[in-house]
């Protein structure tokens, strides 16, 4: 969800950007997020065909929550560097 917050991503560029994620895991996670209405999957009818993923309105509503958790984690690490 975090990666999709600013723009739509094609499947392969998302997979490359995530690094060590497997095809199986990424596909499963994207399908699950799509099933929950958080991610929109669009098949582009171009040559060669490709698939783009973006956030739905509901998916965009998760971003402030993720940002809050990220901020909390960063603050926690500053206060407890040895944990």
GROMACS elastic network, one bead per residue, 0.5 to 0.9 nm:
[ bonds ]
;  ai    aj funct       b0    kb
    1     4     6  0.52350   500
    1     5     6  0.64410   500
    1    33     6  0.85258   500
    1    38     6  0.80534   500
    1    39     6  0.78029   500
    1    54     6  0.85733   500
    1    55     6  0.71757   500
    1    59     6  0.71190   500
    1    60     6  0.82576   500
    1    62     6  0.79056   500
    1    63     6  0.75489   500
    1    66     6  0.88227   500
    2     5     6  0.53965   500
    2     6     6  0.84873   500
    2    62     6  0.88384   500
    2    63     6  0.68202   500
    2    66     6  0.75159   500
    2    67     6  0.88455   500
    3     6     6  0.73011   500
    3     7     6  0.81130   500
    3     8     6  0.89214   500
    3     9     6  0.83762   500
    3    14     6  0.80151   500
    3    17     6  0.89574   500
    3    18     6  0.88903   500
    4     7     6  0.56047   500
    4     8     6  0.60248   500
    4     9     6  0.68304   500
    4    14     6  0.89577   500
    4    39     6  0.86086   500
    4    53     6  0.74848   500
    4    54     6  0.56748   500
    4    55     6  0.61040   500
    4    60     6  0.88942   500
    5     8     6  0.81903   500
    5    54     6  0.78019   500
    5    55     6  0.67446   500
    5    59     6  0.85296   500
    5    60     6  0.68014   500
    5    63     6  0.70691   500
    6    54     6  0.87705   500
    6    55     6  0.89121   500
    7    53     6  0.87248   500
    7    54     6  0.65937   500
    7    55     6  0.82507   500
    8    52     6  0.61076   500
    8    53     6  0.53427   500
    8    55     6  0.75832   500
    9    12     6  0.83045   500
    9    13     6  0.66004   500
    9    14     6  0.59436   500
    9    51     6  0.83659   500
    9    52     6  0.53399   500
    9    53     6  0.53317   500
    9    54     6  0.66131   500
   10    13     6  0.55141   500
   10    14     6  0.61972   500
   10    15     6  0.86784   500
   10    50     6  0.69509   500
   10    51     6  0.56413   500
   10    53     6  0.62759   500
   11    14     6  0.52346   500
   11    15     6  0.61957   500
   11    16     6  0.87398   500
   11    26     6  0.89770   500
   11    27     6  0.88971   500
   11    50     6  0.77408   500
   11    51     6  0.60678   500
   11    52     6  0.61814   500
   11    53     6  0.70746   500
   12    15     6  0.50076   500
   12    16     6  0.61571   500
   12    17     6  0.85525   500
   12    51     6  0.88331   500
   13    16     6  0.50752   500
   13    17     6  0.60621   500
   13    18     6  0.85949   500
   14    17     6  0.51052   500
   14    18     6  0.61941   500
   14    19     6  0.88435   500
   14    53     6  0.89074   500
   15    18     6  0.52654   500
   15    19     6  0.66166   500
   15    20     6  0.82909   500
   15    21     6  0.67947   500
   15    22     6  0.79564   500
   15    23     6  0.75002   500
   15    26     6  0.72552   500
   16    19     6  0.53945   500
   16    20     6  0.82004   500
   16    21     6  0.84699   500
   17    20     6  0.89812   500
   18    21     6  0.61802   500
   19    22     6  0.86996   500
   21    24     6  0.83570   500
   21    25     6  0.65845   500
   21    26     6  0.64483   500
   22    25     6  0.52748   500
   22    26     6  0.61835   500
   22    27     6  0.84490   500
   23    26     6  0.53563   500
   23    27     6  0.60040   500
   23    28     6  0.85231   500
   24    27     6  0.52535   500
   24    28     6  0.61168   500
   24    29     6  0.86297   500
   25    28     6  0.51366   500
   25    29     6  0.61127   500
   25    30     6  0.85569   500
   26    29     6  0.51579   500
   26    30     6  0.60535   500
   26    31     6  0.84898   500
   27    30     6  0.52373   500
   27    31     6  0.61028   500
   27    32     6  0.85534   500
   28    31     6  0.51944   500
   28    32     6  0.61362   500
   28    33     6  0.86537   500
   29    32     6  0.50523   500
   29    33     6  0.61200   500
   29    34     6  0.84536   500
   30    33     6  0.51083   500
   30    34     6  0.59909   500
   30    35     6  0.84351   500
   30    39     6  0.72574   500
   30    41     6  0.85070   500
   30    53     6  0.83174   500
   31    35     6  0.59801   500
   31    36     6  0.86219   500
   31    39     6  0.84457   500
   31    41     6  0.87340   500
   32    36     6  0.62925   500
   32    37     6  0.87348   500
   32    38     6  0.88727   500
   32    39     6  0.88144   500
   33    36     6  0.51338   500
   33    37     6  0.63721   500
   33    38     6  0.53252   500
   33    39     6  0.55079   500
   33    40     6  0.85190   500
   33    59     6  0.86616   500
   34    37     6  0.50652   500
   34    38     6  0.56766   500
   34    40     6  0.59343   500
   34    41     6  0.70405   500
   34    56     6  0.89993   500
   35    38     6  0.76215   500
   35    39     6  0.80127   500
   36    39     6  0.78147   500
   37    40     6  0.72995   500
   37    55     6  0.87982   500
   37    56     6  0.68690   500
   37    57     6  0.88033   500
   37    58     6  0.68257   500
   37    59     6  0.72230   500
   38    54     6  0.86786   500
   38    55     6  0.59837   500
   38    56     6  0.53796   500
   38    57     6  0.75016   500
   38    58     6  0.55233   500
   38    60     6  0.77349   500
   38    61     6  0.89494   500
   38    62     6  0.85479   500
   39    53     6  0.65460   500
   39    54     6  0.56418   500
   39    56     6  0.53919   500
   39    57     6  0.88521   500
   39    58     6  0.83841   500
   39    59     6  0.62184   500
   40    52     6  0.81049   500
   40    53     6  0.55925   500
   40    54     6  0.52744   500
   40    55     6  0.58809   500
   40    56     6  0.58422   500
   40    59     6  0.89799   500
   41    51     6  0.67900   500
   41    52     6  0.58556   500
   41    54     6  0.68469   500
   41    55     6  0.89481   500
   42    50     6  0.84939   500
   42    51     6  0.55973   500
   42    52     6  0.52330   500
   42    53     6  0.64382   500
   42    54     6  0.83556   500
   43    46     6  0.89304   500
   43    49     6  0.72056   500
   43    50     6  0.59189   500
   43    52     6  0.64298   500
   43    53     6  0.89596   500
   44    47     6  0.88288   500
   44    48     6  0.89787   500
   44    49     6  0.57951   500
   44    50     6  0.53918   500
   44    51     6  0.58791   500
   44    52     6  0.73418   500
   45    48     6  0.80300   500
   45    49     6  0.54613   500
   45    50     6  0.73391   500
   45    51     6  0.89698   500
   46    50     6  0.71571   500
   47    50     6  0.81164   500
   54    59     6  0.86968   500
   55    58     6  0.75662   500
   55    59     6  0.50260   500
   55    60     6  0.59375   500
   56    60     6  0.62502   500
   56    61     6  0.87332   500
   57    60     6  0.51037   500
   57    61     6  0.65396   500
   58    61     6  0.51848   500
   58    62     6  0.71180   500
   59    62     6  0.54739   500
   59    63     6  0.73911   500
   60    63     6  0.55536   500
   60    64     6  0.82014   500
   61    64     6  0.67001   500
   61    65     6  0.77802   500
   62    65     6  0.53194   500
   62    66     6  0.63088   500
   62    67     6  0.87381   500
   63    66     6  0.50509   500
   63    67     6  0.60882   500
   63    68     6  0.85871   500
   64    68     6  0.61361   500
   64    69     6  0.86856   500
   65    68     6  0.51076   500
   65    69     6  0.63392   500
   65    70     6  0.86356   500
   66    69     6  0.51379   500
   66    70     6  0.61132   500
   66    71     6  0.85982   500
   67    71     6  0.60931   500
   67    72     6  0.85307   500
   68    71     6  0.51146   500
   68    72     6  0.61188   500
   68    73     6  0.85933   500
   69    72     6  0.50495   500
   69    73     6  0.61246   500
   69    74     6  0.86316   500
   70    73     6  0.51152   500
   70    74     6  0.62039   500
   70    75     6  0.86262   500
   71    74     6  0.51743   500
   71    75     6  0.61658   500
   71    76     6  0.85006   500
   72    75     6  0.51806   500
   72    76     6  0.60313   500
   72    77     6  0.86471   500
   73    76     6  0.50144   500
   73    77     6  0.61861   500
   73    78     6  0.86702   500
   74    77     6  0.52245   500
   74    78     6  0.63724   500
   74    79     6  0.88024   500
   75    78     6  0.51142   500
   75    79     6  0.62692   500
   75    80     6  0.85329   500
   76    79     6  0.51216   500
   76    80     6  0.58823   500
   76    81     6  0.79741   500
   77    80     6  0.50169   500
   77    81     6  0.51040   500
   77    82     6  0.80894   500
   77    83     6  0.75657   500
   78    81     6  0.56223   500
   80    83     6  0.56924   500
